[in-house]
Amino acid sequence: MELTVVTTQEMKERRCWIEKISRLSGNFGVDADRVQQELSDKIQRDGLASLLGHLRLCGVIPEGYGHDSSEEKLYSKYTDAVIHEAYTAMGFTSLVLKERADAADVECVCADYSFVADAKTFRLSRTAKNQKDFKIQALDTWKHGKSFAMVVCPVYQLPARTSQIYQQAAARSVCICTYTHLAVLVRYAESVGRSQTISLLHNIFKAVEAMNPSQNAGAYWQTLNRTLLDVDDSITSVWREEKLAAVESIKIAQEEALTFLAAERERIMRLSREEAIREVLKWQKIENRIRAVKSVADNGLLELG
């Protein structure tokens, strides 16, 4: 696979974190704290490049993690820690919240405003996503007096035509954002400054709040993308690079998922008849999952603007 933005080191780091998350201690709270601390230490040591690698590749749940498993839950806490580190890099005081339910994942404050945020991830083989998966209405109720909320998603898993999530976002002042947008913002903070980045994100929140509520994906993303791009000509080249990184991340995630699913199919084929029956009852629809993984493609939302 030929890559121009995502590096082989970033891919290696992802594999290391997938394996790290699989090595559970049996105590979820301890594991979650350890993951957050190790991620923070790594980014402190290696800087912006390390954070960008996580932002570019963290949006996909590994196919090897069982549905609703401890690994999947810990992976969710890992992505909370990733966006927390992104907001910190932008200049916010950020906190990963410990509540397990009925609360946002991350809380951010600065001198002028504050918001809560939620990180979303999906398997590539997950085909049927509905509006409740994005928690727009829930995030509105989890603001607890804050003006804004943000849900961060992998761009290629977002509806590209129409969806109630865009109408809900404008009506409830909940910004639907992507890991790609966060990558652009942290790079802007690094090159131009944190105060300008905090102001820019405030403008993005206000632009979403001012939208006429509509289910039209194009109208939503044109508004958000233009708000980001119009602030400074220096963002344009960074934007192009992170758009390419988003396309490359799809290919990387597909290869990762297809490799795992092919190995699973081969393993099942080598089982005895009785073992195979038990496995088929437990692991169904591998072929459907493979087709779903292959069908994921760039949806063009980052081109709007």
DRENFI-593852 format. One line per field, with one value per residue (C-alpha): x, y, z; residue in one letter. Coordinates in nm, 3 decimals. Layout:
<pts>
x: c(X	...)
y: c(Y	...)
z: c(Z	...)
resn: c(A	...)
</pts>
This chain:
<pts>
x: c(0.000	0.154	0.106	0.192	0.063	0.000	0.335	0.442	0.528	0.169	0.045	0.290	0.173	-0.188	-0.104	0.079	-0.222	-0.464	-0.249	-0.203	-0.579	-0.623	-0.398	-0.660	-0.588	-0.947	-1.002	-1.163	-1.105	-0.735	-0.702	-0.874	-0.649	-0.342	-0.438	-0.498	-0.170	0.037	-0.116	-0.047	0.313	0.367	0.234	0.435	0.747	0.694	0.490	0.242	0.335	0.222	-0.112	-0.179	-0.122	-0.386	-0.635	-0.593	-0.637	-0.838	-1.189	-1.226	-1.292	-1.070	-1.269	-1.086	-1.260	-1.583	-1.908	-1.967	-1.649	-1.409	-1.167	-1.432	-1.520	-1.154	-1.103	-1.382	-1.195	-0.880	-1.058	-1.187	-0.824	-0.725	-0.974	-0.885	-0.522	-0.633	-0.830	-0.537	-0.305	-0.544	-0.513	-0.822	-0.823	-0.963	-1.078	-1.179	-1.486	-1.510	-1.888	-1.985	-2.335	-2.561	-2.269	-2.036	-1.688	-1.481	-1.526	-1.333	-1.309	-1.128	-1.163	-1.452	-1.660	-1.685	-1.824	-1.861	-1.749	-1.807	-1.584	-1.755	-1.601	-1.746	-1.638	-1.602	-1.831	-2.107	-2.358	-2.678	-2.616	-2.904	-2.931	-2.913	-2.560	-2.440	-2.604	-2.689	-2.995	-2.817	-2.521	-2.761	-2.888	-2.531	-2.419	-2.519	-2.512	-2.242	-2.326	-2.196	-2.131	-1.932	-1.947	-1.632	-1.672	-1.471	-1.571	-1.639	-1.899	-2.115	-2.431	-2.339	-2.686	-2.958	-2.995	-3.183	-2.850	-2.774	-3.115	-3.069	-2.717	-2.830	-3.139	-2.951	-2.612	-2.425	-2.133	-2.079	-1.707	-1.454	-1.113	-0.987	-1.111	-0.944	-0.617	-0.637	-0.712	-0.421	-0.186	-0.325	-0.261	0.094	0.169	-0.041	-0.122	-0.362	-0.564	-0.644	-0.743	-0.972	-1.135	-1.170	-1.341	-1.575	-1.668	-1.738	-1.968	-2.151	-2.182	-2.353	-2.578	-2.680	-2.769	-3.122	-3.202	-3.201	-3.138	-2.917	-2.562	-2.420	-2.553	-2.414	-2.064	-2.035	-2.103	-1.863	-1.583	-1.605	-1.593	-1.271	-1.111	-1.202	-1.026	-0.671	-0.508	-0.248	-0.512	-0.566	-0.250	-0.302	-0.664	-0.556	-0.303	-0.547	-0.813	-0.561	-0.478	-0.852	-0.862	-0.547	-0.689	-0.983	-0.744	-0.543	-0.856	-0.987	-0.661	-0.657	-1.018	-0.994	-0.675	-0.844	-1.164	-0.973	-0.773	-1.096	-1.250	-0.940	-0.936	-1.299	-1.236	-0.968	-1.196	-1.357	-1.726	-1.840	-1.604	-1.713	-2.081	-2.012	-1.805	-2.064	-2.328	-2.099	-1.945	-2.202	-2.201	-1.827	-1.888	-2.136	-1.882	-1.617	-1.854	-1.936	-1.567	-1.493	-1.785	-1.652	-1.525	-1.457	-1.797	-1.679	-1.788	-1.445	-1.473	-1.777	-1.703)
y: c(0.000	0.330	0.606	0.975	1.119	0.838	0.692	0.333	0.437	0.550	0.213	0.033	0.240	0.148	-0.223	-0.179	-0.005	-0.271	-0.536	-0.324	-0.284	-0.662	-0.727	-0.661	-0.678	-0.762	-0.425	-0.188	0.127	0.050	-0.040	0.282	0.496	0.312	0.361	0.733	0.781	0.583	0.775	1.107	1.005	0.894	1.220	1.426	1.239	1.227	1.544	1.639	1.357	1.097	1.271	1.304	0.931	0.849	1.102	0.965	0.597	0.563	0.588	0.218	-0.050	-0.353	-0.646	-0.874	-0.720	-0.897	-0.701	-0.528	-0.691	-0.551	-0.475	-0.276	-0.077	-0.004	0.100	0.354	0.496	0.511	0.729	0.951	0.998	1.075	1.361	1.484	1.510	1.693	1.953	1.994	2.054	2.325	2.505	2.392	2.263	1.917	1.632	1.274	1.209	0.889	0.841	0.522	0.621	0.923	1.164	1.298	1.149	1.468	1.817	2.122	2.478	2.797	3.162	3.237	2.919	2.551	2.234	1.860	1.607	1.244	1.023	0.776	0.474	0.201	-0.127	-0.108	-0.412	-0.228	-0.143	-0.035	0.284	0.497	0.844	0.711	0.584	0.945	1.054	1.406	1.441	1.277	1.516	1.809	1.685	1.621	1.984	2.065	2.440	2.450	2.625	2.365	1.997	1.808	1.452	1.339	1.071	0.902	1.097	0.794	0.660	0.974	1.005	1.176	1.276	1.330	1.240	1.359	1.394	1.715	1.862	1.769	1.916	2.259	2.260	2.157	2.333	2.005	2.017	1.702	1.697	1.444	1.323	1.486	1.828	1.781	1.693	2.018	2.217	2.075	2.148	2.503	2.546	2.426	2.662	2.973	2.959	2.822	3.139	3.163	2.796	2.835	3.132	2.934	2.644	2.893	3.024	2.668	2.608	2.936	2.854	2.523	2.698	2.956	2.699	2.655	2.302	2.070	1.704	1.800	1.671	1.897	2.214	2.114	2.027	2.324	2.554	2.380	2.335	2.693	2.828	2.636	2.718	3.086	3.191	3.163	3.076	2.869	2.607	2.515	2.307	2.134	2.062	1.899	1.682	1.565	1.491	1.261	1.107	1.033	0.848	0.654	0.564	0.392	0.170	0.093	0.004	-0.213	-0.406	-0.456	-0.578	-0.801	-0.964	-1.050	-1.178	-1.391	-1.546	-1.615	-1.783	-2.000	-2.093	-2.202	-2.406	-2.606	-2.701	-3.039	-3.066	-3.028	-2.737	-2.571	-2.593	-2.425	-2.155	-2.086	-2.042	-1.793	-1.620	-1.566	-1.354	-1.334	-1.304	-1.022	-0.847	-0.878	-0.724	-0.440	-0.367	-0.358	-0.123	0.158	0.450	0.821	0.991	1.334	1.527	1.686	1.815	2.027	2.390)
z: c(0.000	-0.112	0.145	0.114	0.445	0.694	0.792	0.850	1.205	1.262	1.134	1.362	1.658	1.586	1.586	1.917	2.075	1.948	2.116	2.429	2.472	2.431	2.731	2.998	3.370	3.462	3.631	3.381	3.583	3.625	3.256	3.144	3.364	3.238	2.872	2.924	3.111	2.860	2.569	2.739	2.814	2.454	2.309	2.560	2.453	2.074	2.020	1.749	1.511	1.764	1.826	1.452	1.404	1.663	1.521	1.170	1.257	1.580	1.433	1.348	1.611	1.535	1.396	1.638	1.939	2.030	2.025	2.360	2.493	2.751	2.467	2.281	2.594	2.665	2.302	2.353	2.653	2.439	2.180	2.462	2.563	2.202	2.164	2.515	2.403	2.086	2.284	2.524	2.227	2.105	2.439	2.632	2.986	2.918	3.138	3.055	3.269	3.471	3.450	3.268	3.150	3.099	3.068	2.804	2.768	2.776	2.920	2.796	2.924	2.827	2.925	2.688	2.660	2.747	2.592	2.633	2.374	2.281	2.064	1.829	1.660	1.439	1.286	0.909	0.890	1.076	0.805	0.981	1.178	1.300	1.449	1.805	1.740	1.721	2.051	1.935	2.157	2.451	2.422	2.438	2.774	2.896	2.853	3.213	3.156	2.891	2.566	2.324	2.265	2.004	1.873	1.693	1.426	1.150	0.838	0.618	0.863	0.850	0.635	0.308	0.181	0.438	0.804	1.107	1.290	1.097	1.178	1.545	1.550	1.432	1.652	1.968	1.920	1.896	1.652	1.448	1.380	1.250	1.360	1.039	1.151	1.491	1.316	1.117	1.432	1.634	1.344	1.327	1.700	1.652	1.362	1.439	1.809	2.068	2.121	1.749	1.745	2.046	1.870	1.547	1.722	1.891	1.544	1.429	1.726	1.657	1.286	1.369	1.620	1.355	1.090	0.971	1.094	0.795	0.722	0.427	0.478	0.207	0.368	0.706	0.586	0.352	0.647	0.881	0.626	0.501	0.857	0.906	0.570	0.546	0.865	0.734	0.400	0.585	0.667	0.300	0.256	0.592	0.496	0.168	0.347	0.616	0.350	0.183	0.520	0.566	0.232	0.321	0.661	0.489	0.292	0.606	0.804	0.520	0.497	0.873	0.881	0.574	0.703	1.032	0.869	0.617	0.900	1.091	0.787	0.742	1.111	1.096	0.781	0.968	1.258	1.310	1.220	1.581	1.647	1.325	1.416	1.750	1.582	1.314	1.583	1.759	1.454	1.183	0.866	0.805	0.430	0.491	0.712	0.440	0.184	0.424	0.484	0.111	0.045	0.267	0.059	0.076	0.096	-0.019	0.291	0.323	-0.034	0.054	0.106)
resn: c(M	E	L	T	V	V	T	T	Q	E	M	K	E	R	R	C	W	I	E	K	I	S	R	L	S	G	N	F	G	V	D	A	D	R	V	Q	Q	E	L	S	D	K	I	Q	R	D	G	L	A	S	L	L	G	H	L	R	L	C	G	V	I	P	E	G	Y	G	H	D	S	S	E	E	K	L	Y	S	K	Y	T	D	A	V	I	H	E	A	Y	T	A	M	G	F	T	S	L	V	L	K	E	R	A	D	A	A	D	V	E	C	V	C	A	D	Y	S	F	V	A	D	A	K	T	F	R	L	S	R	T	A	K	N	Q	K	D	F	K	I	Q	A	L	D	T	W	K	H	G	K	S	F	A	M	V	V	C	P	V	Y	Q	L	P	A	R	T	S	Q	I	Y	Q	Q	A	A	A	R	S	V	C	I	C	T	Y	T	H	L	A	V	L	V	R	Y	A	E	S	V	G	R	S	Q	T	I	S	L	L	H	N	I	F	K	A	V	E	A	M	N	P	S	Q	N	A	G	A	Y	W	Q	T	L	N	R	T	L	L	D	V	D	D	S	I	T	S	V	W	R	E	E	K	L	A	A	V	E	S	I	K	I	A	Q	E	E	A	L	T	F	L	A	A	E	R	E	R	I	M	R	L	S	R	E	E	A	I	R	E	V	L	K	W	Q	K	I	E	N	R	I	R	A	V	K	S	V	A	D	N	G	L	L	E	L	G)
</pts>
